[in-house]
Amino acid sequence: MATGVANKMKDHFGETIDLEIHLIDSPEAVNYVLRGATTVFLDNEWVPLDIATSRGRMQEYLEQALAHEERQ
């Protein structure tokens, strides 16, 4: 479910975001203690599951993060 949402966000935001999808057993996941298959990070910060699995909530979350990034 989160992978589908992630791909929709990539379609929506295009080159504005750098999206990488890694499975729980990937080398990139080794440094994290992951308790479930659906774990999403944004700039090394954990994204709550209810946001990560909702297209609308994730889009809003990313828009806010991008706006904050632009202000810095």
PDB file of N, H, CA, C and O in Angstrom:
ATOM      1  N   MET A   1       0.815  -1.196   0.000  1.00  0.00           N
ATOM      2  CA  MET A   1       0.000   0.000   0.000  1.00  0.00           C
ATOM      3  C   MET A   1       0.864   1.268   0.000  1.00  0.00           C
ATOM      4  O   MET A   1       0.626   2.175  -0.798  1.00  0.00           O
ATOM      5  N   ALA A   2       1.857   1.336   0.881  1.00  0.00           N
ATOM      6  H   ALA A   2       2.050   0.600   1.529  1.00  0.00           H
ATOM      7  CA  ALA A   2       2.710   2.523   0.933  1.00  0.00           C
ATOM      8  C   ALA A   2       3.530   2.671  -0.346  1.00  0.00           C
ATOM      9  O   ALA A   2       3.824   3.791  -0.763  1.00  0.00           O
ATOM     10  N   THR A   3       3.900   1.563  -0.967  1.00  0.00           N
ATOM     11  H   THR A   3       3.662   0.653  -0.628  1.00  0.00           H
ATOM     12  CA  THR A   3       4.648   1.635  -2.219  1.00  0.00           C
ATOM     13  C   THR A   3       3.795   2.265  -3.304  1.00  0.00           C
ATOM     14  O   THR A   3       4.287   3.073  -4.091  1.00  0.00           O
ATOM     15  N   GLY A   4       2.528   1.906  -3.351  1.00  0.00           N
ATOM     16  H   GLY A   4       2.129   1.249  -2.711  1.00  0.00           H
ATOM     17  CA  GLY A   4       1.615   2.515  -4.313  1.00  0.00           C
ATOM     18  C   GLY A   4       1.462   4.000  -4.073  1.00  0.00           C
ATOM     19  O   GLY A   4       1.465   4.786  -5.021  1.00  0.00           O
ATOM     20  N   VAL A   5       1.329   4.398  -2.810  1.00  0.00           N
ATOM     21  H   VAL A   5       1.327   3.760  -2.041  1.00  0.00           H
ATOM     22  CA  VAL A   5       1.222   5.819  -2.458  1.00  0.00           C
ATOM     23  C   VAL A   5       2.515   6.529  -2.851  1.00  0.00           C
ATOM     24  O   VAL A   5       2.474   7.632  -3.396  1.00  0.00           O
ATOM     25  N   ALA A   6       3.660   5.906  -2.581  1.00  0.00           N
ATOM     26  H   ALA A   6       3.693   5.010  -2.138  1.00  0.00           H
ATOM     27  CA  ALA A   6       4.946   6.518  -2.928  1.00  0.00           C
ATOM     28  C   ALA A   6       5.052   6.753  -4.432  1.00  0.00           C
ATOM     29  O   ALA A   6       5.510   7.810  -4.867  1.00  0.00           O
ATOM     30  N   ASN A   7       4.637   5.786  -5.213  1.00  0.00           N
ATOM     31  H   ASN A   7       4.265   4.927  -4.860  1.00  0.00           H
ATOM     32  CA  ASN A   7       4.682   5.961  -6.668  1.00  0.00           C
ATOM     33  C   ASN A   7       3.728   7.046  -7.141  1.00  0.00           C
ATOM     34  O   ASN A   7       4.043   7.776  -8.081  1.00  0.00           O
ATOM     35  N   LYS A   8       2.572   7.163  -6.507  1.00  0.00           N
ATOM     36  H   LYS A   8       2.316   6.571  -5.744  1.00  0.00           H
ATOM     37  CA  LYS A   8       1.635   8.247  -6.851  1.00  0.00           C
ATOM     38  C   LYS A   8       2.250   9.602  -6.523  1.00  0.00           C
ATOM     39  O   LYS A   8       2.071  10.566  -7.268  1.00  0.00           O
ATOM     40  N   MET A   9       2.980   9.676  -5.399  1.00  0.00           N
ATOM     41  H   MET A   9       3.125   8.893  -4.794  1.00  0.00           H
ATOM     42  CA  MET A   9       3.623  10.935  -5.021  1.00  0.00           C
ATOM     43  C   MET A   9       4.721  11.293  -6.016  1.00  0.00           C
ATOM     44  O   MET A   9       4.914  12.466  -6.335  1.00  0.00           O
ATOM     45  N   LYS A  10       5.439  10.289  -6.506  1.00  0.00           N
ATOM     46  H   LYS A  10       5.283   9.336  -6.247  1.00  0.00           H
ATOM     47  CA  LYS A  10       6.470  10.546  -7.515  1.00  0.00           C
ATOM     48  C   LYS A  10       5.828  11.061  -8.797  1.00  0.00           C
ATOM     49  O   LYS A  10       6.354  11.971  -9.438  1.00  0.00           O
ATOM     50  N   ASP A  11       4.688  10.477  -9.170  1.00  0.00           N
ATOM     51  H   ASP A  11       4.260   9.739  -8.649  1.00  0.00           H
ATOM     52  CA  ASP A  11       3.962  10.959 -10.348  1.00  0.00           C
ATOM     53  C   ASP A  11       3.506  12.400 -10.147  1.00  0.00           C
ATOM     54  O   ASP A  11       3.606  13.217 -11.062  1.00  0.00           O
ATOM     55  N   HIS A  12       3.014  12.710  -8.973  1.00  0.00           N
ATOM     56  H   HIS A  12       2.933  12.046  -8.229  1.00  0.00           H
ATOM     57  CA  HIS A  12       2.475  14.040  -8.687  1.00  0.00           C
ATOM     58  C   HIS A  12       3.584  15.108  -8.596  1.00  0.00           C
ATOM     59  O   HIS A  12       3.464  16.183  -9.184  1.00  0.00           O
ATOM     60  N   PHE A  13       4.654  14.803  -7.858  1.00  0.00           N
ATOM     61  H   PHE A  13       4.752  13.930  -7.380  1.00  0.00           H
ATOM     62  CA  PHE A  13       5.691  15.797  -7.597  1.00  0.00           C
ATOM     63  C   PHE A  13       6.834  15.770  -8.609  1.00  0.00           C
ATOM     64  O   PHE A  13       7.609  16.723  -8.692  1.00  0.00           O
ATOM     65  N   GLY A  14       6.943  14.693  -9.375  1.00  0.00           N
ATOM     66  H   GLY A  14       6.313  13.919  -9.308  1.00  0.00           H
ATOM     67  CA  GLY A  14       7.981  14.600 -10.399  1.00  0.00           C
ATOM     68  C   GLY A  14       9.383  14.724  -9.829  1.00  0.00           C
ATOM     69  O   GLY A  14       9.731  14.058  -8.853  1.00  0.00           O
ATOM     70  N   GLU A  15      10.176  15.573 -10.438  1.00  0.00           N
ATOM     71  H   GLU A  15       9.894  16.114 -11.231  1.00  0.00           H
ATOM     72  CA  GLU A  15      11.578  15.740 -10.047  1.00  0.00           C
ATOM     73  C   GLU A  15      11.749  16.558  -8.770  1.00  0.00           C
ATOM     74  O   GLU A  15      12.870  16.719  -8.285  1.00  0.00           O
ATOM     75  N   THR A  16      10.661  17.073  -8.226  1.00  0.00           N
ATOM     76  H   THR A  16       9.751  16.942  -8.620  1.00  0.00           H
ATOM     77  CA  THR A  16      10.742  17.850  -6.989  1.00  0.00           C
ATOM     78  C   THR A  16      11.177  16.992  -5.814  1.00  0.00           C
ATOM     79  O   THR A  16      11.793  17.485  -4.869  1.00  0.00           O
ATOM     80  N   ILE A  17      10.850  15.695  -5.876  1.00  0.00           N
ATOM     81  H   ILE A  17      10.349  15.295  -6.644  1.00  0.00           H
ATOM     82  CA  ILE A  17      11.257  14.787  -4.802  1.00  0.00           C
ATOM     83  C   ILE A  17      12.157  13.692  -5.368  1.00  0.00           C
ATOM     84  O   ILE A  17      12.039  13.301  -6.529  1.00  0.00           O
ATOM     85  N   ASP A  18      13.046  13.219  -4.528  1.00  0.00           N
ATOM     86  H   ASP A  18      13.142  13.537  -3.584  1.00  0.00           H
ATOM     87  CA  ASP A  18      13.933  12.109  -4.876  1.00  0.00           C
ATOM     88  C   ASP A  18      13.408  10.891  -4.138  1.00  0.00           C
ATOM     89  O   ASP A  18      13.588  10.775  -2.925  1.00  0.00           O
ATOM     90  N   LEU A  19      12.766   9.990  -4.849  1.00  0.00           N
ATOM     91  H   LEU A  19      12.620  10.084  -5.834  1.00  0.00           H
ATOM     92  CA  LEU A  19      12.107   8.836  -4.250  1.00  0.00           C
ATOM     93  C   LEU A  19      12.953   7.589  -4.397  1.00  0.00           C
ATOM     94  O   LEU A  19      13.420   7.261  -5.487  1.00  0.00           O
ATOM     95  N   GLU A  20      13.141   6.903  -3.288  1.00  0.00           N
ATOM     96  H   GLU A  20      12.761   7.170  -2.402  1.00  0.00           H
ATOM     97  CA  GLU A  20      13.791   5.603  -3.297  1.00  0.00           C
ATOM     98  C   GLU A  20      12.903   4.648  -2.521  1.00  0.00           C
ATOM     99  O   GLU A  20      12.416   4.990  -1.444  1.00  0.00           O
ATOM    100  N   ILE A  21      12.690   3.459  -3.054  1.00  0.00           N
ATOM    101  H   ILE A  21      13.087   3.181  -3.929  1.00  0.00           H
ATOM    102  CA  ILE A  21      11.897   2.443  -2.373  1.00  0.00           C
ATOM    103  C   ILE A  21      12.815   1.264  -2.082  1.00  0.00           C
ATOM    104  O   ILE A  21      13.435   0.695  -2.981  1.00  0.00           O
ATOM    105  N   HIS A  22      12.885   0.914  -0.803  1.00  0.00           N
ATOM    106  H   HIS A  22      12.382   1.377  -0.073  1.00  0.00           H
ATOM    107  CA  HIS A  22      13.720  -0.201  -0.369  1.00  0.00           C
ATOM    108  C   HIS A  22      12.863  -1.173   0.426  1.00  0.00           C
ATOM    109  O   HIS A  22      12.022  -0.759   1.224  1.00  0.00           O
ATOM    110  N   LEU A  23      13.072  -2.441   0.212  1.00  0.00           N
ATOM    111  H   LEU A  23      13.755  -2.777  -0.436  1.00  0.00           H
ATOM    112  CA  LEU A  23      12.362  -3.461   0.966  1.00  0.00           C
ATOM    113  C   LEU A  23      13.016  -3.645   2.331  1.00  0.00           C
ATOM    114  O   LEU A  23      14.162  -3.247   2.540  1.00  0.00           O
ATOM    115  N   ILE A  24      12.284  -4.246   3.247  1.00  0.00           N
ATOM    116  H   ILE A  24      11.353  -4.569   3.077  1.00  0.00           H
ATOM    117  CA  ILE A  24      12.751  -4.403   4.625  1.00  0.00           C
ATOM    118  C   ILE A  24      14.060  -5.179   4.717  1.00  0.00           C
ATOM    119  O   ILE A  24      14.814  -5.000   5.673  1.00  0.00           O
ATOM    120  N   ASP A  25      14.338  -6.029   3.749  1.00  0.00           N
ATOM    121  H   ASP A  25      13.726  -6.175   2.973  1.00  0.00           H
ATOM    122  CA  ASP A  25      15.572  -6.816   3.776  1.00  0.00           C
ATOM    123  C   ASP A  25      16.676  -6.229   2.894  1.00  0.00           C
ATOM    124  O   ASP A  25      17.671  -6.899   2.618  1.00  0.00           O
ATOM    125  N   SER A  26      16.504  -4.989   2.456  1.00  0.00           N
ATOM    126  H   SER A  26      15.696  -4.445   2.681  1.00  0.00           H
ATOM    127  CA  SER A  26      17.509  -4.357   1.608  1.00  0.00           C
ATOM    128  C   SER A  26      18.677  -3.845   2.453  1.00  0.00           C
ATOM    129  O   SER A  26      18.510  -3.588   3.646  1.00  0.00           O
ATOM    130  N   PRO A  27      19.846  -3.696   1.852  1.00  0.00           N
ATOM    131  CA  PRO A  27      21.009  -3.179   2.584  1.00  0.00           C
ATOM    132  C   PRO A  27      20.759  -1.799   3.199  1.00  0.00           C
ATOM    133  O   PRO A  27      21.314  -1.480   4.251  1.00  0.00           O
ATOM    134  N   GLU A  28      19.932  -0.987   2.554  1.00  0.00           N
ATOM    135  H   GLU A  28      19.481  -1.246   1.700  1.00  0.00           H
ATOM    136  CA  GLU A  28      19.641   0.357   3.069  1.00  0.00           C
ATOM    137  C   GLU A  28      18.843   0.318   4.367  1.00  0.00           C
ATOM    138  O   GLU A  28      18.867   1.283   5.132  1.00  0.00           O
ATOM    139  N   ALA A  29      18.144  -0.770   4.625  1.00  0.00           N
ATOM    140  H   ALA A  29      18.124  -1.554   4.004  1.00  0.00           H
ATOM    141  CA  ALA A  29      17.313  -0.890   5.826  1.00  0.00           C
ATOM    142  C   ALA A  29      18.070  -1.455   7.024  1.00  0.00           C
ATOM    143  O   ALA A  29      17.540  -1.481   8.135  1.00  0.00           O
ATOM    144  N   VAL A  30      19.288  -1.900   6.811  1.00  0.00           N
ATOM    145  H   VAL A  30      19.718  -1.880   5.909  1.00  0.00           H
ATOM    146  CA  VAL A  30      20.057  -2.565   7.867  1.00  0.00           C
ATOM    147  C   VAL A  30      20.225  -1.698   9.108  1.00  0.00           C
ATOM    148  O   VAL A  30      20.210  -2.226  10.220  1.00  0.00           O
ATOM    149  N   ASN A  31      20.384  -0.403   8.958  1.00  0.00           N
ATOM    150  H   ASN A  31      20.396   0.026   8.055  1.00  0.00           H
ATOM    151  CA  ASN A  31      20.648   0.484  10.091  1.00  0.00           C
ATOM    152  C   ASN A  31      19.405   0.876  10.877  1.00  0.00           C
ATOM    153  O   ASN A  31      19.502   1.658  11.823  1.00  0.00           O
ATOM    154  N   TYR A  32      18.255   0.358  10.513  1.00  0.00           N
ATOM    155  H   TYR A  32      18.176  -0.278   9.744  1.00  0.00           H
ATOM    156  CA  TYR A  32      16.999   0.690  11.178  1.00  0.00           C
ATOM    157  C   TYR A  32      16.394  -0.545  11.834  1.00  0.00           C
ATOM    158  O   TYR A  32      16.524  -1.658  11.325  1.00  0.00           O
ATOM    159  N   VAL A  33      15.738  -0.337  12.959  1.00  0.00           N
ATOM    160  H   VAL A  33      15.633   0.567  13.372  1.00  0.00           H
ATOM    161  CA  VAL A  33      14.967  -1.400  13.591  1.00  0.00           C
ATOM    162  C   VAL A  33      13.540  -1.225  13.096  1.00  0.00           C
ATOM    163  O   VAL A  33      12.797  -0.384  13.601  1.00  0.00           O
ATOM    164  N   LEU A  34      13.168  -2.017  12.115  1.00  0.00           N
ATOM    165  H   LEU A  34      13.772  -2.700  11.705  1.00  0.00           H
ATOM    166  CA  LEU A  34      11.861  -1.902  11.487  1.00  0.00           C
ATOM    167  C   LEU A  34      10.965  -3.011  12.003  1.00  0.00           C
ATOM    168  O   LEU A  34      11.339  -4.184  11.975  1.00  0.00           O
ATOM    169  N   ARG A  35       9.788  -2.643  12.474  1.00  0.00           N
ATOM    170  H   ARG A  35       9.485  -1.690  12.497  1.00  0.00           H
ATOM    171  CA  ARG A  35       8.873  -3.620  13.050  1.00  0.00           C
ATOM    172  C   ARG A  35       7.796  -4.068  12.078  1.00  0.00           C
ATOM    173  O   ARG A  35       7.009  -4.961  12.390  1.00  0.00           O
ATOM    174  N   GLY A  36       7.757  -3.467  10.925  1.00  0.00           N
ATOM    175  H   GLY A  36       8.397  -2.741  10.671  1.00  0.00           H
ATOM    176  CA  GLY A  36       6.749  -3.835   9.937  1.00  0.00           C
ATOM    177  C   GLY A  36       7.254  -3.571   8.541  1.00  0.00           C
ATOM    178  O   GLY A  36       8.246  -2.869   8.343  1.00  0.00           O
ATOM    179  N   ALA A  37       6.569  -4.137   7.585  1.00  0.00           N
ATOM    180  H   ALA A  37       5.764  -4.708   7.746  1.00  0.00           H
ATOM    181  CA  ALA A  37       6.991  -3.976   6.198  1.00  0.00           C
ATOM    182  C   ALA A  37       6.717  -2.581   5.671  1.00  0.00           C
ATOM    183  O   ALA A  37       7.366  -2.151   4.717  1.00  0.00           O
ATOM    184  N   THR A  38       5.771  -1.857   6.266  1.00  0.00           N
ATOM    185  H   THR A  38       5.244  -2.206   7.040  1.00  0.00           H
ATOM    186  CA  THR A  38       5.446  -0.517   5.798  1.00  0.00           C
ATOM    187  C   THR A  38       6.075   0.509   6.724  1.00  0.00           C
ATOM    188  O   THR A  38       5.537   0.827   7.784  1.00  0.00           O
ATOM    189  N   THR A  39       7.210   1.013   6.309  1.00  0.00           N
ATOM    190  H   THR A  39       7.647   0.754   5.448  1.00  0.00           H
ATOM    191  CA  THR A  39       7.908   2.053   7.060  1.00  0.00           C
ATOM    192  C   THR A  39       8.393   3.073   6.045  1.00  0.00           C
ATOM    193  O   THR A  39       9.088   2.727   5.090  1.00  0.00           O
ATOM    194  N   VAL A  40       8.028   4.322   6.254  1.00  0.00           N
ATOM    195  H   VAL A  40       7.464   4.603   7.031  1.00  0.00           H
ATOM    196  CA  VAL A  40       8.374   5.381   5.316  1.00  0.00           C
ATOM    197  C   VAL A  40       9.155   6.457   6.058  1.00  0.00           C
ATOM    198  O   VAL A  40       8.802   6.850   7.170  1.00  0.00           O
ATOM    199  N   PHE A  41      10.222   6.922   5.419  1.00  0.00           N
ATOM    200  H   PHE A  41      10.509   6.602   4.516  1.00  0.00           H
ATOM    201  CA  PHE A  41      11.030   8.002   5.971  1.00  0.00           C
ATOM    202  C   PHE A  41      11.044   9.158   4.979  1.00  0.00           C
ATOM    203  O   PHE A  41      11.036   8.952   3.765  1.00  0.00           O
ATOM    204  N   LEU A  42      11.065  10.366   5.509  1.00  0.00           N
ATOM    205  H   LEU A  42      11.072  10.533   6.495  1.00  0.00           H
ATOM    206  CA  LEU A  42      11.240  11.573   4.709  1.00  0.00           C
ATOM    207  C   LEU A  42      12.405  12.334   5.324  1.00  0.00           C
ATOM    208  O   LEU A  42      12.325  12.778   6.470  1.00  0.00           O
ATOM    209  N   ASP A  43      13.469  12.482   4.577  1.00  0.00           N
ATOM    210  H   ASP A  43      13.534  12.121   3.647  1.00  0.00           H
ATOM    211  CA  ASP A  43      14.684  13.127   5.091  1.00  0.00           C
ATOM    212  C   ASP A  43      15.126  12.505   6.409  1.00  0.00           C
ATOM    213  O   ASP A  43      15.425  13.210   7.372  1.00  0.00           O
ATOM    214  N   ASN A  44      15.163  11.184   6.439  1.00  0.00           N
ATOM    215  H   ASN A  44      14.920  10.610   5.657  1.00  0.00           H
ATOM    216  CA  ASN A  44      15.584  10.396   7.593  1.00  0.00           C
ATOM    217  C   ASN A  44      14.660  10.508   8.803  1.00  0.00           C
ATOM    218  O   ASN A  44      15.034  10.099   9.902  1.00  0.00           O
ATOM    219  N   GLU A  45      13.480  11.049   8.620  1.00  0.00           N
ATOM    220  H   GLU A  45      13.177  11.381   7.727  1.00  0.00           H
ATOM    221  CA  GLU A  45      12.478  11.143   9.691  1.00  0.00           C
ATOM    222  C   GLU A  45      11.330  10.196   9.370  1.00  0.00           C
ATOM    223  O   GLU A  45      10.839  10.163   8.241  1.00  0.00           O
ATOM    224  N   TRP A  46      10.905   9.425  10.371  1.00  0.00           N
ATOM    225  H   TRP A  46      11.304   9.452  11.287  1.00  0.00           H
ATOM    226  CA  TRP A  46       9.819   8.468  10.198  1.00  0.00           C
ATOM    227  C   TRP A  46       8.504   9.184   9.907  1.00  0.00           C
ATOM    228  O   TRP A  46       8.181  10.179  10.555  1.00  0.00           O
ATOM    229  N   VAL A  47       7.752   8.683   8.942  1.00  0.00           N
ATOM    230  H   VAL A  47       8.015   7.875   8.415  1.00  0.00           H
ATOM    231  CA  VAL A  47       6.427   9.198   8.598  1.00  0.00           C
ATOM    232  C   VAL A  47       5.387   8.252   9.209  1.00  0.00           C
ATOM    233  O   VAL A  47       5.442   7.045   8.971  1.00  0.00           O
ATOM    234  N   PRO A  48       4.439   8.784   9.995  1.00  0.00           N
ATOM    235  CA  PRO A  48       3.418   7.914  10.597  1.00  0.00           C
ATOM    236  C   PRO A  48       2.679   7.083   9.545  1.00  0.00           C
ATOM    237  O   PRO A  48       2.415   7.547   8.436  1.00  0.00           O
ATOM    238  N   LEU A  49       2.355   5.854   9.918  1.00  0.00           N
ATOM    239  H   LEU A  49       2.569   5.477  10.819  1.00  0.00           H
ATOM    240  CA  LEU A  49       1.731   4.897   9.003  1.00  0.00           C
ATOM    241  C   LEU A  49       0.432   5.418   8.405  1.00  0.00           C
ATOM    242  O   LEU A  49       0.179   5.208   7.218  1.00  0.00           O
ATOM    243  N   ASP A  50      -0.403   6.096   9.203  1.00  0.00           N
ATOM    244  H   ASP A  50      -0.198   6.266  10.166  1.00  0.00           H
ATOM    245  CA  ASP A  50      -1.677   6.587   8.682  1.00  0.00           C
ATOM    246  C   ASP A  50      -1.486   7.650   7.605  1.00  0.00           C
ATOM    247  O   ASP A  50      -2.366   7.846   6.768  1.00  0.00           O
ATOM    248  N   ILE A  51      -0.361   8.326   7.618  1.00  0.00           N
ATOM    249  H   ILE A  51       0.355   8.167   8.299  1.00  0.00           H
ATOM    250  CA  ILE A  51      -0.043   9.297   6.565  1.00  0.00           C
ATOM    251  C   ILE A  51       0.566   8.578   5.363  1.00  0.00           C
ATOM    252  O   ILE A  51       0.193   8.837   4.219  1.00  0.00           O
ATOM    253  N   ALA A  52       1.505   7.673   5.634  1.00  0.00           N
ATOM    254  H   ALA A  52       1.808   7.463   6.564  1.00  0.00           H
ATOM    255  CA  ALA A  52       2.234   6.982   4.569  1.00  0.00           C
ATOM    256  C   ALA A  52       1.339   6.127   3.689  1.00  0.00           C
ATOM    257  O   ALA A  52       1.671   5.876   2.531  1.00  0.00           O
ATOM    258  N   THR A  53       0.216   5.678   4.215  1.00  0.00           N
ATOM    259  H   THR A  53      -0.055   5.881   5.157  1.00  0.00           H
ATOM    260  CA  THR A  53      -0.663   4.792   3.439  1.00  0.00           C
ATOM    261  C   THR A  53      -1.875   5.517   2.853  1.00  0.00           C
ATOM    262  O   THR A  53      -2.759   4.881   2.280  1.00  0.00           O
ATOM    263  N   SER A  54      -1.918   6.835   2.991  1.00  0.00           N
ATOM    264  H   SER A  54      -1.199   7.351   3.456  1.00  0.00           H
ATOM    265  CA  SER A  54      -3.023   7.624   2.454  1.00  0.00           C
ATOM    266  C   SER A  54      -2.493   8.591   1.402  1.00  0.00           C
ATOM    267  O   SER A  54      -1.651   9.438   1.696  1.00  0.00           O
ATOM    268  N   ARG A  55      -2.988   8.460   0.182  1.00  0.00           N
ATOM    269  H   ARG A  55      -3.672   7.771  -0.057  1.00  0.00           H
ATOM    270  CA  ARG A  55      -2.508   9.337  -0.895  1.00  0.00           C
ATOM    271  C   ARG A  55      -2.724  10.817  -0.551  1.00  0.00           C
ATOM    272  O   ARG A  55      -1.810  11.628  -0.698  1.00  0.00           O
ATOM    273  N   GLY A  56      -3.915  11.162  -0.100  1.00  0.00           N
ATOM    274  H   GLY A  56      -4.657  10.503   0.020  1.00  0.00           H
ATOM    275  CA  GLY A  56      -4.228  12.555   0.214  1.00  0.00           C
ATOM    276  C   GLY A  56      -3.402  13.096   1.369  1.00  0.00           C
ATOM    277  O   GLY A  56      -2.879  14.208   1.297  1.00  0.00           O
ATOM    278  N   ARG A  57      -3.285  12.317   2.426  1.00  0.00           N
ATOM    279  H   ARG A  57      -3.709  11.414   2.485  1.00  0.00           H
ATOM    280  CA  ARG A  57      -2.525  12.771   3.602  1.00  0.00           C
ATOM    281  C   ARG A  57      -1.034  12.845   3.288  1.00  0.00           C
ATOM    282  O   ARG A  57      -0.350  13.757   3.754  1.00  0.00           O
ATOM    283  N   MET A  58      -0.529  11.907   2.513  1.00  0.00           N
ATOM    284  H   MET A  58      -1.085  11.167   2.134  1.00  0.00           H
ATOM    285  CA  MET A  58       0.888  11.934   2.158  1.00  0.00           C
ATOM    286  C   MET A  58       1.189  13.107   1.247  1.00  0.00           C
ATOM    287  O   MET A  58       2.233  13.745   1.387  1.00  0.00           O
ATOM    288  N   GLN A  59       0.299  13.401   0.322  1.00  0.00           N
ATOM    289  H   GLN A  59      -0.549  12.883   0.209  1.00  0.00           H
ATOM    290  CA  GLN A  59       0.495  14.558  -0.555  1.00  0.00           C
ATOM    291  C   GLN A  59       0.549  15.834   0.273  1.00  0.00           C
ATOM    292  O   GLN A  59       1.426  16.671   0.061  1.00  0.00           O
ATOM    293  N   GLU A  60      -0.364  15.989   1.202  1.00  0.00           N
ATOM    294  H   GLU A  60      -1.076  15.308   1.375  1.00  0.00           H
ATOM    295  CA  GLU A  60      -0.376  17.176   2.074  1.00  0.00           C
ATOM    296  C   GLU A  60       0.903  17.244   2.912  1.00  0.00           C
ATOM    297  O   GLU A  60       1.491  18.314   3.072  1.00  0.00           O
ATOM    298  N   TYR A  61       1.322  16.108   3.437  1.00  0.00           N
ATOM    299  H   TYR A  61       0.845  15.239   3.307  1.00  0.00           H
ATOM    300  CA  TYR A  61       2.539  16.030   4.252  1.00  0.00           C
ATOM    301  C   TYR A  61       3.758  16.476   3.439  1.00  0.00           C
ATOM    302  O   TYR A  61       4.579  17.256   3.921  1.00  0.00           O
ATOM    303  N   LEU A  62       3.871  15.979   2.210  1.00  0.00           N
ATOM    304  H   LEU A  62       3.204  15.345   1.818  1.00  0.00           H
ATOM    305  CA  LEU A  62       4.993  16.347   1.351  1.00  0.00           C
ATOM    306  C   LEU A  62       4.934  17.817   0.936  1.00  0.00           C
ATOM    307  O   LEU A  62       5.965  18.487   0.889  1.00  0.00           O
ATOM    308  N   GLU A  63       3.743  18.318   0.638  1.00  0.00           N
ATOM    309  H   GLU A  63       2.906  17.773   0.677  1.00  0.00           H
ATOM    310  CA  GLU A  63       3.605  19.730   0.276  1.00  0.00           C
ATOM    311  C   GLU A  63       4.066  20.627   1.417  1.00  0.00           C
ATOM    312  O   GLU A  63       4.745  21.628   1.189  1.00  0.00           O
ATOM    313  N   GLN A  64       3.697  20.270   2.646  1.00  0.00           N
ATOM    314  H   GLN A  64       3.146  19.456   2.831  1.00  0.00           H
ATOM    315  CA  GLN A  64       4.128  21.050   3.808  1.00  0.00           C
ATOM    316  C   GLN A  64       5.638  20.964   3.993  1.00  0.00           C
ATOM    317  O   GLN A  64       6.287  21.968   4.288  1.00  0.00           O
ATOM    318  N   ALA A  65       6.197  19.776   3.824  1.00  0.00           N
ATOM    319  H   ALA A  65       5.670  18.960   3.585  1.00  0.00           H
ATOM    320  CA  ALA A  65       7.641  19.596   3.968  1.00  0.00           C
ATOM    321  C   ALA A  65       8.400  20.385   2.904  1.00  0.00           C
ATOM    322  O   ALA A  65       9.414  21.014   3.206  1.00  0.00           O
ATOM    323  N   LEU A  66       7.922  20.359   1.673  1.00  0.00           N
ATOM    324  H   LEU A  66       7.098  19.848   1.428  1.00  0.00           H
ATOM    325  CA  LEU A  66       8.568  21.091   0.597  1.00  0.00           C
ATOM    326  C   LEU A  66       8.466  22.603   0.820  1.00  0.00           C
ATOM    327  O   LEU A  66       9.424  23.332   0.561  1.00  0.00           O
ATOM    328  N   ALA A  67       7.328  23.072   1.292  1.00  0.00           N
ATOM    329  H   ALA A  67       6.550  22.480   1.503  1.00  0.00           H
ATOM    330  CA  ALA A  67       7.160  24.503   1.579  1.00  0.00           C
ATOM    331  C   ALA A  67       8.105  24.928   2.691  1.00  0.00           C
ATOM    332  O   ALA A  67       8.703  26.002   2.623  1.00  0.00           O
ATOM    333  N   HIS A  68       8.242  24.098   3.708  1.00  0.00           N
ATOM    334  H   HIS A  68       7.756  23.226   3.763  1.00  0.00           H
ATOM    335  CA  HIS A  68       9.163  24.398   4.808  1.00  0.00           C
ATOM    336  C   HIS A  68      10.604  24.440   4.307  1.00  0.00           C
ATOM    337  O   HIS A  68      11.384  25.307   4.702  1.00  0.00           O
ATOM    338  N   GLU A  69      10.946  23.501   3.439  1.00  0.00           N
ATOM    339  H   GLU A  69      10.312  22.797   3.118  1.00  0.00           H
ATOM    340  CA  GLU A  69      12.294  23.428   2.870  1.00  0.00           C
ATOM    341  C   GLU A  69      12.610  24.672   2.033  1.00  0.00           C
ATOM    342  O   GLU A  69      13.729  25.184   2.065  1.00  0.00           O
ATOM    343  N   GLU A  70      11.614  25.147   1.288  1.00  0.00           N
ATOM    344  H   GLU A  70      10.705  24.731   1.262  1.00  0.00           H
ATOM    345  CA  GLU A  70      11.806  26.333   0.444  1.00  0.00           C
ATOM    346  C   GLU A  70      12.033  27.586   1.267  1.00  0.00           C
ATOM    347  O   GLU A  70      12.749  28.491   0.839  1.00  0.00           O
ATOM    348  N   ARG A  71      11.423  27.647   2.458  1.00  0.00           N
ATOM    349  H   ARG A  71      10.841  26.911   2.806  1.00  0.00           H
ATOM    350  CA  ARG A  71      11.573  28.823   3.322  1.00  0.00           C
ATOM    351  C   ARG A  71      12.946  28.882   3.976  1.00  0.00           C
ATOM    352  O   ARG A  71      13.362  29.939   4.451  1.00  0.00           O
ATOM    353  N   GLN A  72      13.642  27.772   4.005  1.00  0.00           N
ATOM    354  H   GLN A  72      13.303  26.913   3.619  1.00  0.00           H
ATOM    355  CA  GLN A  72      14.953  27.760   4.675  1.00  0.00           C
ATOM    356  C   GLN A  72      16.050  28.192   3.754  1.00  0.00           C
ATOM    357  O   GLN A  72      17.212  28.238   4.157  1.00  0.00           O
TER     358      GLN A  72
END
